[in-house]
């Protein structure tokens, strides 16, 4: 399984950005996907996750009302729409796959996920 996160870049405070996660080589039908991020000098933290059926299972309080997740199963793509970005959103964003599809181990826990992408850098400047 290969995951490719893309769409990161440098934006100003208040801007929007959409990240994409391409899932390829999966033998598992419609895996669940989660987004995590890691800011400089900080631990990796959970952002938001979506099940195989498109249910948004969980999201971090810090992104509620600003970030949304969606998926296009016909294209094996998952998207993270980020609005009203602020400097605290600066981080490397990673997508990860739960082959079981239902996030049974808990969406927030990295151990729930079987495969991880390399990440894409989002930098928000004032």
WOHUFEN-V657386 format. One line per field, one symbol per residue. ss: DSSP state (H for helix, E for strand, C for the rest). phi: phi as a letter, one per 20 degrees, with the letter a starting at -180 (. if undefined). psi: psi as a letter, one per 40 degrees, with the letter a starting at -180 (. if undefined). Layout:
# WOHUFEN-V657386
ss->???
phi->???
psi->???
This chain:
# WOHUFEN-V657386
ss->CEEEEECCEEEECCCCEEEEEEEECCCCCCCEEEEEEECCCCCCEEEEEECCCCCEEEECHHHCCCEEEEEECCCCEEEEEECCCCHHHCEEEEEEEECCCCCCCCCCCHHHCCEECCCEEEEEEC
phi->.cdcebofrdcegnfdbdeccedcmeedflffccdcbcegmcffcfdabcefenfffabfgfdgnddccbbcffdlcccceddlfcffefaedddbddffnclfeofeegffeecceencedcdde
psi->hhhhhieiahiiheiiihiihhhiehehhgiihihiihiheiihiiciihideehhdiiideehediiiiigddefihihhhifiideehihhiiihhddeefdehdehdedidiiieihhhhhi.
